[in-house]
Amino acid sequence: MGRRLNDDVVGARFDGRTLRVWDPLVRTLHWSLAIAVGLGWATTEWIVDWHQPVGYAALAIVGVRIVWGLVGPRHARFASFVRGPRATARYARQVVGGRAPRHVGHNPLGGAMVIALFICVAALALTGWLYTTDRFFGDEVVEIVHETLAWTLVALAALHVGGVVFASRHQRENLIAAMFDGRKRAPRDDDIA
């Protein structure tokens, strides 16, 4: 228990059947951002005074996650899961064809989703902040862009949840539980670490 696997999964703790992939900070930031996005949506209609602080909190969460994506452990780092358009498109074709390999960390589509979500949250925070400035307060264009980004974030979140459910079923692995306890099934020969 606790022994290290080969170089493909450096930094992961291995117990023979599972390995710790997601560190506590990644998991905390993931669920904190999910809560912030939900609260951001809810506070547009109900507790409006919370909307702006929740938006800034979401931006701060993304900022911390970006830093952790540069300096954190292996599976937290963007270099381990963000792929270029060709590799991501190739993986998408493999998914559609039913022959996508299992990734121990994020797969290329998951990596693209992470980046899309972070960009959307940052753009939402920017447009929300702009709307509070003297120059853009009441500006219809800024309001429309902010609302469009909010709906885009809802669509991305739905795609994210759908992708997690699909990948969990396809790979016979509970990815939601993995984001709570940090553990995933140990890699097999055809998995990509």
C-alpha positions as CSV (number, residue, x, y, z in Angstrom):
1,M,0.0,0.0,0.0
2,G,1.3,3.5,-0.9
3,R,4.0,2.2,-3.3
4,R,4.6,4.1,-6.5
5,L,3.8,2.9,-9.9
6,N,6.0,3.4,-12.9
7,D,6.8,6.8,-14.4
8,D,3.5,7.0,-16.2
9,V,1.7,7.7,-12.9
10,V,4.3,9.6,-11.0
11,G,2.8,11.3,-8.0
12,A,-0.1,8.9,-7.7
13,R,-0.5,6.8,-4.6
14,F,-1.3,3.1,-5.4
15,D,-3.1,0.5,-3.3
16,G,-3.2,-2.3,-5.9
17,R,-6.7,-1.6,-7.2
18,T,-7.0,2.2,-7.2
19,L,-4.7,5.2,-7.2
20,R,-5.1,8.7,-5.9
21,V,-5.3,10.9,-8.9
22,W,-7.1,14.1,-7.8
23,D,-5.4,15.9,-5.0
24,P,-7.4,17.7,-2.2
25,L,-7.0,21.1,-3.7
26,V,-8.2,20.1,-7.2
27,R,-11.3,18.4,-5.6
28,T,-12.0,21.4,-3.3
29,L,-11.7,23.9,-6.2
30,H,-13.8,21.7,-8.5
31,W,-16.7,21.5,-6.1
32,S,-16.3,25.1,-4.9
33,L,-16.6,26.3,-8.5
34,A,-19.7,24.1,-9.1
35,I,-21.3,25.7,-6.0
36,A,-20.2,29.2,-7.1
37,V,-21.7,28.7,-10.5
38,G,-24.9,27.4,-9.0
39,L,-25.1,30.3,-6.6
40,G,-24.2,32.8,-9.3
41,W,-27.2,31.5,-11.3
42,A,-29.5,31.5,-8.3
43,T,-28.6,35.0,-7.2
44,T,-29.6,36.6,-10.5
45,E,-33.2,36.2,-9.4
46,W,-33.3,35.7,-5.6
47,I,-30.5,36.9,-3.3
48,V,-29.3,39.6,-5.8
49,D,-26.9,41.2,-3.3
50,W,-24.8,38.0,-3.4
51,H,-24.5,37.8,-7.2
52,Q,-21.4,40.1,-7.5
53,P,-19.4,38.5,-4.6
54,V,-20.2,35.0,-5.8
55,G,-18.9,36.0,-9.3
56,Y,-15.7,37.3,-7.8
57,A,-15.4,34.1,-5.8
58,A,-15.8,32.0,-8.9
59,L,-13.1,34.1,-10.6
60,A,-10.8,33.6,-7.6
61,I,-11.4,29.9,-7.7
62,V,-10.4,29.8,-11.4
63,G,-7.4,31.9,-10.7
64,V,-6.1,29.5,-7.9
65,R,-6.9,26.5,-10.2
66,I,-4.8,28.1,-13.0
67,V,-1.9,28.6,-10.7
68,W,-2.3,25.0,-9.4
69,G,-2.5,23.8,-13.1
70,L,1.0,25.2,-13.6
71,V,2.7,24.1,-10.3
72,G,0.5,21.4,-8.8
73,P,1.0,17.6,-8.9
74,R,1.1,15.7,-12.2
75,H,-2.7,15.2,-12.8
76,A,-3.5,18.7,-11.7
77,R,-1.1,20.2,-14.3
78,F,-2.5,21.4,-17.6
79,A,0.5,19.9,-19.4
80,S,-0.8,16.4,-18.4
81,F,-4.3,16.8,-20.0
82,V,-4.7,19.9,-22.3
83,R,-4.1,18.8,-25.8
84,G,-4.2,20.6,-29.1
85,P,-7.2,20.7,-31.5
86,R,-6.0,17.7,-33.6
87,A,-5.5,15.4,-30.6
88,T,-8.8,16.5,-29.1
89,A,-10.6,15.9,-32.4
90,R,-9.0,12.5,-32.8
91,Y,-10.1,11.6,-29.3
92,A,-13.7,12.8,-30.1
93,R,-13.7,10.5,-33.2
94,Q,-12.6,7.6,-31.0
95,V,-15.4,8.4,-28.5
96,V,-18.0,8.5,-31.3
97,G,-16.5,5.2,-32.7
98,G,-16.7,3.6,-29.3
99,R,-13.0,2.9,-29.0
100,A,-11.7,5.8,-26.9
101,P,-9.0,4.8,-24.5
102,R,-9.4,5.4,-20.8
103,H,-7.3,8.2,-19.3
104,V,-6.2,8.1,-15.7
105,G,-6.5,11.9,-15.5
106,H,-8.6,14.1,-17.7
107,N,-9.1,12.9,-21.3
108,P,-8.5,15.4,-24.1
109,L,-12.2,16.4,-24.3
110,G,-12.2,16.9,-20.5
111,G,-9.2,19.1,-20.9
112,A,-10.9,21.2,-23.5
113,M,-13.9,21.5,-21.3
114,V,-11.8,22.7,-18.3
115,I,-10.3,25.4,-20.5
116,A,-13.7,26.4,-21.9
117,L,-15.2,26.6,-18.4
118,F,-12.4,28.7,-17.1
119,I,-12.5,31.1,-20.0
120,C,-16.3,31.4,-19.7
121,V,-16.1,32.1,-15.9
122,A,-13.4,34.7,-16.4
123,A,-15.3,36.4,-19.2
124,L,-18.5,36.4,-17.1
125,A,-16.6,38.0,-14.2
126,L,-15.1,40.6,-16.6
127,T,-18.4,41.6,-18.1
128,G,-20.0,41.6,-14.7
129,W,-17.4,43.9,-13.4
130,L,-17.6,46.1,-16.5
131,Y,-21.3,46.5,-15.8
132,T,-20.5,48.0,-12.4
133,T,-18.2,50.7,-13.8
134,D,-19.4,54.3,-14.6
135,R,-18.6,53.8,-18.3
136,F,-20.5,50.6,-18.8
137,F,-23.2,50.7,-16.2
138,G,-26.5,50.1,-18.0
139,D,-24.8,49.4,-21.3
140,E,-27.1,47.1,-23.2
141,V,-24.2,45.4,-25.1
142,V,-22.3,44.5,-21.9
143,E,-25.6,43.2,-20.4
144,I,-26.3,41.0,-23.5
145,V,-22.8,39.6,-23.6
146,H,-22.9,38.9,-19.9
147,E,-26.3,37.1,-20.2
148,T,-25.0,35.2,-23.3
149,L,-22.0,34.1,-21.4
150,A,-24.2,33.0,-18.5
151,W,-26.2,30.8,-20.8
152,T,-23.1,29.5,-22.4
153,L,-21.8,28.5,-19.0
154,V,-25.0,26.7,-18.3
155,A,-24.6,24.8,-21.6
156,L,-21.0,24.0,-20.8
157,A,-21.9,22.7,-17.3
158,A,-24.6,20.5,-18.8
159,L,-22.1,19.2,-21.4
160,H,-19.6,18.6,-18.7
161,V,-22.1,16.6,-16.5
162,G,-23.2,14.7,-19.6
163,G,-19.6,13.9,-20.5
164,V,-18.9,12.7,-17.0
165,V,-21.9,10.4,-17.0
166,F,-21.1,9.1,-20.5
167,A,-17.4,8.4,-19.6
168,S,-18.4,6.8,-16.3
169,R,-20.7,4.4,-18.1
170,H,-18.4,3.7,-21.0
171,Q,-15.4,3.1,-18.7
172,R,-17.4,1.5,-15.9
173,E,-15.9,3.9,-13.4
174,N,-17.6,6.3,-11.1
175,L,-16.0,9.6,-12.0
176,I,-18.2,11.6,-9.7
177,A,-17.0,9.6,-6.7
178,A,-13.4,10.0,-8.0
179,M,-13.9,13.8,-7.7
180,F,-14.9,13.3,-4.1
181,D,-12.3,10.8,-2.9
182,G,-9.6,11.5,-5.5
183,R,-9.2,7.8,-6.4
184,K,-9.6,6.1,-9.8
185,R,-9.2,2.6,-10.9
186,A,-5.5,1.7,-11.4
187,P,-4.4,1.8,-15.1
188,R,-4.5,-1.2,-17.2
189,D,-2.3,-1.9,-20.2
190,D,-4.5,0.0,-22.7
191,D,-5.1,3.0,-20.4
192,I,-3.4,6.3,-20.9
193,A,-1.8,7.6,-17.7
